[in-house]
Amino acid sequence: MTATDRSIELINAAAQAAADRLAHDIIAYDVSDVLSITDAFLLASAPNDRQVKSIVDEIEERLQKELGVKPVRREGDRDARWILLDYVDIVIHVQHSEERVFYALERLWKDCPEIALPEDAVKTRGRAEEHAQLTGGMEGDQS
């Protein structure tokens, strides 16, 4: 089984929205063969809590406006270190860069096929590392 065309459409719209809000290291996995509850995961990160919220808000707004969907569940708003948006067909994880490194969700899903994303999203790969080097590894919370 592979992710549905609708899931791919949602993933691509969400990835573009995240890229437009300067998310780092955007990647998507087709998890339909290993999970029965969803087709795909989208992972993205940001260097501070405020940006995590901004990315999530943009994804929600874009998916509502362009594709007419709202998440059935949104978790993690209070601390904004890791916000999860559950759209049933897809699940989106937007994490603070530190949480992204610590939890390393990519390790869990590395055997699942990657989903091709828009060019703007692909260009975000490695940006968290670049940001850390520019700031001397000090990514402190700026919210």
Sine and cosine of phi, psi and omega as CSV:
sin_phi,cos_phi,sin_psi,cos_psi,sin_omega,cos_omega
0.00,0.00,0.61,-0.79,0.06,-1.00
-0.80,-0.60,0.28,-0.96,0.00,-1.00
-0.85,0.53,0.60,-0.80,-0.01,-1.00
-0.95,0.31,0.31,-0.95,0.06,-1.00
-0.85,0.52,-0.62,0.79,0.01,-1.00
-0.89,0.45,-0.68,0.74,0.03,-1.00
-0.88,0.47,-0.67,0.74,0.02,-1.00
-0.90,0.44,-0.65,0.76,0.03,-1.00
-0.88,0.47,-0.70,0.71,0.03,-1.00
-0.90,0.44,-0.71,0.71,0.01,-1.00
-0.86,0.51,-0.71,0.70,-0.03,-1.00
-0.91,0.40,-0.65,0.76,0.04,-1.00
-0.91,0.42,-0.67,0.74,0.01,-1.00
-0.92,0.40,-0.65,0.76,0.01,-1.00
-0.90,0.44,-0.66,0.75,0.01,-1.00
-0.91,0.41,-0.67,0.74,0.03,-1.00
-0.87,0.49,-0.68,0.73,0.02,-1.00
-0.90,0.44,-0.68,0.74,0.01,-1.00
-0.90,0.45,-0.63,0.77,0.01,-1.00
-0.90,0.44,-0.43,0.90,0.04,-1.00
-0.98,-0.17,0.31,0.95,0.11,-0.99
0.91,0.41,0.59,0.81,0.12,-0.99
-0.92,0.40,0.40,-0.91,0.02,-1.00
-0.96,-0.27,0.51,-0.86,0.22,-0.98
0.78,0.62,0.79,0.61,0.01,-1.00
-0.97,0.24,0.77,-0.64,0.02,-1.00
-0.50,-0.86,0.51,-0.86,0.01,-1.00
-0.74,-0.67,0.57,-0.82,0.00,-1.00
-0.81,-0.58,0.64,-0.77,0.14,-0.99
-1.00,0.07,0.96,-0.29,-0.05,-1.00
-0.96,-0.27,0.22,0.98,-0.10,-0.99
-0.89,0.45,-0.46,0.89,0.01,-1.00
-0.98,0.22,-0.40,0.92,-0.06,-1.00
-0.94,-0.34,-0.28,0.96,0.03,-1.00
-0.81,-0.59,0.68,-0.73,0.04,-1.00
-1.00,-0.06,-0.16,0.99,-0.09,-1.00
-1.00,0.00,-0.27,0.96,0.00,-1.00
-0.39,-0.92,0.31,-0.95,0.00,-1.00
-1.00,-0.03,-0.60,0.80,-0.16,-0.99
-0.49,-0.87,0.45,-0.89,0.10,-0.99
-0.89,-0.45,0.64,-0.76,0.17,-0.99
-0.89,-0.45,0.76,-0.64,0.03,-1.00
-0.89,-0.46,0.68,-0.74,0.06,-1.00
-0.49,-0.87,0.37,-0.93,0.01,-1.00
-0.61,-0.80,0.23,-0.97,0.00,-1.00
-0.53,-0.85,0.41,-0.91,-0.08,-1.00
-0.98,0.20,-0.16,0.99,0.02,-1.00
-0.50,-0.87,0.29,-0.96,-0.09,-1.00
-0.88,0.47,-0.64,0.77,-0.02,-1.00
-0.88,0.48,-0.66,0.75,0.00,-1.00
-0.94,0.33,-0.59,0.81,0.09,-1.00
-0.82,0.57,-0.75,0.67,0.01,-1.00
-0.89,0.46,-0.67,0.74,-0.01,-1.00
-0.88,0.48,-0.68,0.73,0.02,-1.00
-0.89,0.46,-0.73,0.68,-0.01,-1.00
-0.89,0.46,-0.70,0.71,0.01,-1.00
-0.87,0.49,-0.66,0.75,0.01,-1.00
-0.92,0.40,-0.66,0.75,0.03,-1.00
-0.88,0.48,-0.75,0.66,0.00,-1.00
-0.86,0.52,-0.73,0.68,-0.03,-1.00
-0.89,0.45,-0.71,0.71,-0.04,-1.00
-0.91,0.42,-0.69,0.72,-0.01,-1.00
-0.92,0.39,-0.58,0.82,0.04,-1.00
-0.92,0.39,-0.76,0.65,-0.08,-1.00
-0.92,0.38,-0.75,0.66,-0.12,-0.99
-0.99,0.10,-0.55,0.83,-0.13,-0.99
-0.84,-0.54,-0.03,1.00,0.09,-1.00
0.93,0.37,0.52,0.86,0.00,-1.00
-0.85,-0.53,0.54,-0.84,0.09,-1.00
-0.84,-0.54,0.49,-0.87,0.05,-1.00
-0.93,0.37,0.56,-0.83,0.09,-1.00
-0.99,0.14,-0.30,0.95,0.00,-1.00
-0.44,-0.90,0.62,-0.78,0.08,-1.00
-0.71,-0.71,0.84,-0.55,-0.05,-1.00
-0.78,-0.63,0.51,-0.86,0.11,-0.99
0.99,-0.12,0.17,0.99,-0.05,-1.00
-0.88,0.47,-0.62,0.79,-0.14,-0.99
-0.84,0.55,-0.77,0.63,-0.03,-1.00
-1.00,-0.05,-0.37,0.93,-0.01,-1.00
0.83,0.56,0.51,0.86,0.07,-1.00
-1.00,-0.04,-0.46,0.89,0.02,-1.00
-0.40,-0.92,0.95,-0.31,0.01,-1.00
-0.94,-0.34,0.75,-0.66,0.00,-1.00
-0.93,-0.37,0.75,-0.66,0.12,-0.99
-0.91,-0.42,0.86,-0.52,-0.01,-1.00
-0.96,-0.29,0.92,-0.40,0.04,-1.00
-0.96,-0.28,0.31,0.95,-0.07,-1.00
0.93,0.37,-0.89,0.45,-0.01,-1.00
-0.94,0.34,-0.49,0.87,0.04,-1.00
-0.68,-0.73,0.42,-0.91,0.10,-1.00
-0.80,-0.61,0.75,-0.66,-0.04,-1.00
-0.92,-0.38,0.77,-0.64,0.05,-1.00
-0.90,-0.43,0.89,-0.46,0.11,-0.99
-0.91,-0.41,0.88,-0.47,-0.13,-0.99
-0.86,-0.52,0.52,-0.86,0.21,-0.98
-0.88,0.47,0.58,-0.82,-0.07,-1.00
-0.80,0.60,-0.61,0.79,-0.01,-1.00
-0.91,0.41,-0.66,0.75,0.04,-1.00
-0.92,0.40,-0.60,0.80,0.00,-1.00
-0.87,0.50,-0.69,0.72,0.01,-1.00
-0.93,0.36,-0.71,0.70,-0.07,-1.00
-0.90,0.44,-0.74,0.67,-0.06,-1.00
-0.99,0.10,-0.40,0.92,0.10,-1.00
0.67,0.75,0.86,0.52,-0.01,-1.00
-0.85,0.53,-0.47,0.88,0.03,-1.00
-0.85,0.53,-0.57,0.82,0.03,-1.00
-0.87,0.49,-0.64,0.77,-0.03,-1.00
-0.93,0.38,-0.57,0.82,-0.15,-0.99
-0.94,-0.34,0.20,0.98,-0.09,-1.00
-0.87,0.50,-0.42,0.91,0.00,-1.00
-1.00,0.08,-0.12,0.99,0.04,-1.00
-1.00,0.07,0.52,-0.85,0.01,-1.00
-0.91,0.41,0.63,-0.77,0.11,-0.99
-0.97,0.23,0.53,-0.84,0.07,-1.00
-0.99,-0.14,0.74,-0.67,0.04,-1.00
-0.90,0.45,0.72,-0.70,-0.05,-1.00
-0.88,-0.48,0.26,-0.97,0.07,-1.00
-0.85,0.53,0.47,-0.88,-0.06,-1.00
-0.82,0.57,-0.65,0.76,0.01,-1.00
-0.86,0.50,-0.61,0.79,0.01,-1.00
-0.95,0.32,-0.66,0.75,0.00,-1.00
-0.89,0.46,-0.60,0.80,-0.02,-1.00
-0.90,0.43,-0.25,0.97,-0.02,-1.00
-0.98,0.18,-0.17,0.99,-0.04,-1.00
-0.90,0.44,0.77,-0.64,0.02,-1.00
1.00,0.06,-0.05,1.00,-0.04,-1.00
-0.93,0.38,-0.55,0.84,0.01,-1.00
-0.88,0.47,-0.66,0.75,0.02,-1.00
-0.89,0.45,-0.70,0.71,0.02,-1.00
-0.87,0.49,-0.70,0.72,-0.01,-1.00
-0.88,0.48,-0.69,0.72,0.00,-1.00
-0.88,0.47,-0.64,0.77,0.01,-1.00
-0.92,0.38,-0.65,0.76,0.00,-1.00
-0.92,0.40,-0.55,0.84,-0.03,-1.00
-0.99,-0.13,0.18,0.98,0.02,-1.00
0.93,0.37,0.45,0.89,0.01,-1.00
0.98,0.19,0.01,1.00,-0.02,-1.00
-0.99,-0.13,0.99,-0.11,-0.03,-1.00
-0.99,-0.17,0.41,0.91,-0.12,-0.99
-0.58,0.82,0.45,-0.89,0.00,-1.00
-0.93,0.36,0.81,-0.58,-0.03,-1.00
-0.91,-0.41,0.46,0.89,-0.01,-1.00
-1.00,0.03,0.00,0.00,0.00,0.00
